[in-house]
Structures are given as C-alpha cells and as structure tokens.
Amino acid sequence: MALTPESDKLLECDEQNIRETRRFLSEVSVDLPEALNQAAVLYVTANRAFGQGIEDHFRGLANEIAAFGLNTISELEAKLKIPPAPGQDAAYAKARDALDRFRERECRGVLLARIGVLYTIAAADLLRMRVTGPLGYVRIQCESLALMSIMRGAPETATEWRNVFTEADGRAFFGKYQPRVKQELRSFDLEFAYDNASSTALHSRFAGISLGLEVTTQVVNGKIIEDVQVKAQELNPDNPDTFLLILLHVLRVQDRILKQLPVVCPEIDDRLLVEQRIPDFTGTVDKLYADRARKRPDLVERYLKAQSGSPTSP
C-alpha cells in the first residue's frame, strides 16, 4: 500500500481537532453543537418528505407514453424529436409538458439531496477547524436552491441543466441563467452568502488565506529568517471570534435555505417539519446570534454591514 505521510498527519490532526472543536463549541454554547447537527437532520427529513410527496410523479408521464402507444420514456423522447403529424400539435405539447414536469421534479429531488450532503460535509469541515471550504459549499447550496426555484417555474430548464456535459455547455448555461439565479437569491436573502463565498473560498484572495496564515520571523546567526505557513486549521482558540461568526453565518444560510425548501418543493408537505421544526431551528440560530452580538457586537455589526452592501467584510 502506498503511504501518504503528509496526508496521514493531517488526518491524525483532524481526529484530535474534532474532539477539541466539539469541546470548545459546547463551552461557547450548549446550543451550538446541537444546531450543527439539527440542520443536517432537517435536510434528511426534507428529503424523505419530498420522496413521499411525489406519488403522481410517474402517473402523468405514463399516461402520455400510453397515449402514443409506447412503452418507455426513451421511446417518448425519440417520438417527440420527430415533427408531429397534422393534428398532433396539441398531443405533442401535452406530452412535452409531462416530460418536462417529470424531469424537473427529478432534478429538484437531486438538487435537494445535494444541498443536504453539502451541508453535512461543511459541518464536518467546521469540526475540523476549517471555514474556507464550508463557505465554498455554501455557494453551491445557494445556487442549487435558485436552480430548483427556476426549474419549478420553467420545467424545461431541468432538461437543459441535465444536458450540460462540456465546459462550453456549462458556460452557455451559466450565461443564460446567472441573472435569474441572482434574482432568486436576492428574493431568498442569500445573495450576500453566494457572492461572499465566491470571493473568500473560490478565488485565490487574501481573505481566504488569512485565518490559516502564520508568519514568524527569527534571527539565526545574524541572518533574518521568515517562515510563512498556511495552516489547514482555521480556528485559533486564543482568538476564535471570526471563526465563530463564520460558523453562525453558515447556520444562518441553512436557516434561509430550509425556509425556502417547501416553496421550491411543494412536495415537502410534512407539517411538523414546516410549521414547527424549521421555525425552531430559526429560533436557535437567532439565539446564537444574539449571544454572539452581546459578546462581540463589533464583529456582528461588520457582518450585518457586509450583508447590506457595505464594503466592510466580516
């Protein structure tokens, strides 16, 4: 077996860091570790509710397949690529709509599952004392939610999304739908999270390095030596406030995403989830922010200014 000693060192550190981070977060607030876990549980519940709420997912399409005397979705897709015979325009349009609706439900389900998995990965990284990676995951979560909303309103978008296979396809899709993605995110109060994650986590900028940066200078035999290191761990126990604020930001993003899931996925009709559990999570995040604002009002104020469009960033 090939050895990867540097990676093994990091993995060993991660095991220790997870224990230390759990202890540290519990000392900050007993609600903090539970909130991290609760968001993941809510995504699992939402995903299950979505699957249980699409009982007519196949029925409408099956009717259209049968109307053409066909047996499979592939046969219907092939049929619809052929120009309709005279008098068949309405039947073709109805079948295309049924197929588009089938695809968009399927794609929204895929994106819903991905949003939950991305959060779980982000939470695991936070426990490993990392925040830059989780911010990158947040951007993809936000984009996924926006696409779900677009697909819900324009089902044909799902087929376009599924057919993105090349870099050129991706650029064309991005260029076509990016303005609508941003519009959706503004309506969800997630535009800041989307843009901030790009500048901090997805580009090589100082903001994405600063928390793990350590520069030391020493004089050895009359020679000045500077040692520059960028650590994988971005939690400094002696100065944890920025780490904590970013962690709370990630939780706030989950709060806003979870609130929108029943809107972009009306199949999620679990009343306990929608009317109690998600609002309870919102209350927990509100309380955590209030606690942090009492202890570090300056940082929370900078964060709020950044969200409102100020050039100041948290």
N, C-alpha and C positions, 0 to 999 in steps of 0.2 A: 504494500500500500504506500502510495506517495505521501510524504509528510508536508504539511504547510505550517511550519513552526510559527511564523508571524501571525497567521490567521488563528492558529490554536491559542496563542497568547491572548488574542482579543476575545475569543470565545470563553476562555477561562475568566478573564476580567468581567465579561458580561454576566457570568453566573454570580460573581460576587456583587457586581453593581446592582443587579436586580434586587438582591436581598437588601442592600443598603438603601436603594431608592424606595422600596416598599416601607422600610422603617422611617425614612425621612418624611415621606408623604403623610404617613399616619401621624407623625408628630406635628406636621403643619395643620392637618385637619383630618379627623376620622372619616369625613365625608369624601375626601379626595380619592383614595383608592377605590372606594365603592362606586364613585361616579365614573371612573375609568372603566370599570367592569360593567356597570349598568348600561352604558351606551352600547357596548358590544352585545349584551343580552337583548336590548331593544331591537337591534338590527336582525338578530336571529328570529325574533318574534315577528317582525315585519315581513321578513322573507317567507316565513311559514304561512302567515296570513295571506300574503299575495298568492301563494300556490293554492291555497284553499278557496280563494275568491274568484278563480277563473274557470268555473265549471262549464261555461259556454265557449271556452277557448277554441275547441275543435269543432263544435257543432255547426257554426255558421259556414266555416270553410268546407266542411264535409258536405253540406247541402249544395254548395256551388260545384264541388267536384262531381257529385252525383248528377247535377242538372246537365252537365256536359257529357254524361255517360262515361266518366273517367274514374280512376281508382286511387290515384296518388297526387300529392302536392306537386311533385315534379312534372307529372303529366299536365296538370293545370297550368303550371308556369310555362311549359312549352306551348300549350294551346294559346295562351294569351299573347305570345310573341308573334303569332300569325294574325294578319289583319282580319277583322271579323267579316263574316258573310253579311250580305244585305239583311237588315232587320235584326242583326245580332248586337248592335252597339250597346243597347241598354243591358243586355245579359253580360257582355264583356265588362262593362263598367262596374256592374254589381259584383262580379267575380273578382275584379282587381281590387275593389274596396275591401272585400272579405279577406283577400290575401294580404293586403297592406295592414289591415287590422290584426290579423294573425301574427304578422312579423313584428309589428310594433309592441304587442303585448309580450311576445317572446323576448324582444330586445330590452324592453323595460325591466323584465324579470332578470335578465343577465346583468344589466347595469345596477339594479338593486342589490343583487348578490355581491357584485364587485365593490360597491360602496361599503358594505359591511366588512368585507375581507380587508379592504384598505384601512379601515379604522382599526381593526384588530392588529394589523401589522404596525400601524402608527403607535398604538398603545404599548405594544411590546417594545418598540424602539424608545419610547419615553421612559419605560422602566429600565432600559439600558443606558439611561442618561443622555439620550440624543433627542434633539428637537428639529434639526435641519431636515432630516429625512421625513419625519411626520408632516412637516409643512408642505413638502412635495406631494405627499399622499393626499393632503387636504385639497390641493388644487385639482387633482384628478377626481376626487369625490365631488367637488363643486361642478366641474364640467360634466360629469356623469349625470348629476341631478338635472342640470339645464337641458341636456340632451333628452332625458326622459320626458321632460315637460314639452319640448319641441315635438317629439315623436307622438305624444298624446294628442296634440293638436293637429299635427300633419303626419299621418301614419306612413306616407310614402318615404319620409325621411329615414325610417328604420331600415328600409331596403338599401338606400344609399349608404347608410352607415355600415351595414353588413358587407357591402361590396367595396369597401376601402381595403385594397390589398397592397398597393405600391406606394412609394413615397409621393409620387405625383398625385395619386388618388387622395392621399391624406392632405396634401397642400390644397388641392381643389376643394375638398370637403370643408377644411378649416376656413378657407377664404369665403366660402359661400355662407357658412353658418355661424362664424365667430361673432358677427354683430348681434345675432339673435341669442347666442349663448350669453353674451354680456348683458343684454337686455333682461333675460330671465334671471341672471344672478343679481342684478340690481333690484329686481322685484322681490327676491328672496333675502335681501340684505346680506349677500355673500360676495359681492364684487371685490370688496377690500381683501377678503381672505384669498380669493382667486389670484388677484394681482400681487399681493404681498408674498404669497408662496412662490410665485414665479421669480420675483426679484431676489428673494432670500435663498431659496432652495434649488432653483433650476438654472441659475446662471452663476458664473464664477465672479461673485462680488464679495466685498469685504464683509457685508452684513451676514453672509452665510458662513463665514470663517471665524468671526470674532469670538464667538463663545468658546470655541475649542483652541483658540490661539494662545500660545505661551512662548514668550521671548525672554531669554535670560542672557545676561552679559557678565563675563568674568575676565579677570586679568590673570594670565598664566605666563610666568617667566617674562613679564613685561609686554606680553602680546595680548591685545584685546580679542576675545573670542565671543562671538554671538551665536547662541543656539536658538533656532526657530523651530517650534514644533506645533503641529495642528493635531489636537487630540480627538479621538473618536468620541470621548465622553464630554458632554457639553454642560454638565451640571457641576458647578463649583459650590460645594457645601458651605463655604465661607461667604459666598455672595450668590444666593440661589434665586434672587427675586425675578430676574429676567427669564430664567428657565421656568419658574412657576407661572409667570404671566403668559408665556407661550403655551404652556400646558393648558391653562384655563382657556386660552384662545382656541385651541384645538377642541376642547369640550364645548365651547360656545358654538363652534361651527357644527358640531354634531347635533346640538340642540336645534339649530335652524334647519338643518337637513331633515332631521326626524319630523319636525313640524310639517314639512312640505311633502313628505312621502305619501300621506293619504290623499293629497291633492293631485300629485302626478301619477299616483297609483290608486285609483278609487277601489281597486280590488281589495285593498287593505281595509277591511271593514270590521276589524276587531275593536269593539267599543272600549273594552278595558284598556287596550293599548293606546288608542287615540284619545280617549277622554280622561284617562287617569295616569297611566304610566309615563307617557311622554310629558304631560304637564308636570308631573312630579319630578322628572329629570330636569326640566326647565327651572323649577324651584330650587333644586340642589345647586345647579350652576349659578343661579342668581345669588344664592347664599355664599358660595365660594368667592364670587367676585366681590361681594360686599365685605367679606372678611379681609380680602387682599387689599381693597381700597382703604380700609381703616389702617392697615399696617404700612402700605406703600402708596399713598394717594398720588404721588408724583408720577409713578410708573403707569398707574391705571389711567391717569389723565392724559399722558402721552399716547397711550394705546387708543383711547377714545378720540383724540385729535387726529390720529393717523387714519382711523376709520372714516372720519368726516371729511377727509380730503386734505388735511394739513400735511405739509412736507415732513413734519416730525414723524419718526417711526419708533415703535416700541423697542 
